[in-house]
Amino acid sequence: MRRAGRLLAAVATCAMLFPQAGISQKQGHAERKILSKVMPAYPDLAKRLHVSGVVKVEVVVGANGAVKSTRALGGSPVLIESATDAVRNWKFQTASADTTEVLQLTFEPH
């Protein structure tokens, strides 16, 4: 019984140390190529509460490829700030005009 408890604690620790966040752009939308990404940090509160899920973010990208603004379209309030903070630091391919992109960031605690 004691060994099982230690194993469970080790698995839980690994899950907290290596959270994953996946990223995708909305399909059926004129997409700008992402040149560099900053992966979102998995919030401590989300780890403690075992919160996972998808955060949908609308991003206005300037012609120069820099993110001008972000707006959360949905997702857990515990994850939204981390997702939008990360996306603000992304760089996109340059274009002739500003574009609006819709991104989905998936948070999984393992």
C-alpha positions in Angstrom: 0.0 0.0 0.0 2.8 2.4 0.9 4.5 1.7 -2.5 1.3 2.4 -4.4 1.0 5.7 -2.6 4.5 6.7 -3.5 3.9 5.7 -7.2 0.8 7.7 -7.3 2.6 10.8 -5.8 5.4 10.4 -8.4 2.9 10.2 -11.3 1.1 13.3 -10.0 4.4 15.2 -9.7 5.4 14.3 -13.2 2.0 15.5 -14.5 2.5 18.8 -12.9 6.0 19.2 -14.2 5.2 18.4 -17.7 1.8 19.9 -18.6 1.0 20.1 -22.3 -0.6 22.8 -24.4 -1.5 22.2 -28.0 -2.2 24.9 -30.5 -4.3 25.0 -33.6 -5.7 27.6 -35.9 -9.4 27.6 -36.9 -10.1 25.6 -40.1 -11.7 27.3 -43.1 -10.0 30.6 -42.4 -7.3 32.4 -44.2 -4.4 31.6 -42.0 -1.1 33.5 -41.5 1.9 31.3 -40.9 3.1 31.4 -37.3 6.9 32.2 -37.3 7.5 31.9 -33.6 5.4 30.8 -30.6 5.6 31.2 -26.9 4.0 28.2 -25.2 1.6 29.2 -22.4 2.5 28.4 -18.8 0.2 26.0 -17.1 -1.2 28.0 -14.2 -0.5 26.7 -10.7 -4.2 27.0 -9.8 -5.1 24.9 -12.9 -2.6 22.3 -11.8 -4.0 22.1 -8.3 -7.6 21.8 -9.5 -6.7 19.5 -12.4 -8.2 21.9 -14.9 -7.8 21.1 -18.6 -9.5 22.3 -21.7 -9.4 24.5 -24.7 -9.1 28.3 -24.8 -10.2 30.0 -28.0 -8.5 33.3 -28.7 -9.1 35.8 -31.4 -5.9 37.6 -32.4 -5.5 40.7 -34.5 -2.2 40.5 -36.3 -0.6 43.6 -37.8 0.8 43.7 -41.3 4.3 43.4 -39.8 3.4 40.1 -38.2 3.2 41.4 -34.6 0.1 40.7 -32.4 -1.9 43.9 -32.0 -4.6 42.6 -29.7 -6.1 39.4 -28.3 -9.6 38.6 -27.1 -10.7 35.4 -25.4 -13.7 33.8 -27.1 -14.0 30.9 -24.7 -12.4 28.6 -22.3 -11.8 28.1 -18.6 -11.2 31.4 -16.7 -8.3 29.7 -15.0 -6.5 29.2 -18.3 -7.5 32.3 -20.3 -4.9 34.7 -18.9 -2.0 32.3 -19.6 -3.2 31.6 -23.1 -3.6 35.3 -24.1 -0.3 36.3 -22.4 1.6 33.7 -24.5 -0.2 34.5 -27.8 0.7 38.2 -27.4 4.3 37.3 -27.9 3.9 35.3 -31.1 5.2 36.4 -34.4 3.4 35.8 -37.7 4.4 36.0 -41.3 4.1 39.6 -42.7 1.2 40.5 -45.0 -0.2 43.4 -46.9 -2.8 44.2 -44.2 -3.9 43.3 -40.7 -5.7 40.0 -40.3 -7.8 38.4 -37.6 -6.8 34.8 -36.6 -8.7 32.4 -34.3 -6.5 30.1 -32.3 -7.3 27.2 -30.0 -4.9 26.4 -27.3 -5.4 23.0 -25.5 -4.3 22.6 -22.0 -3.8 19.0 -20.7 -2.3 18.4 -17.2 -0.4 15.3 -18.3 
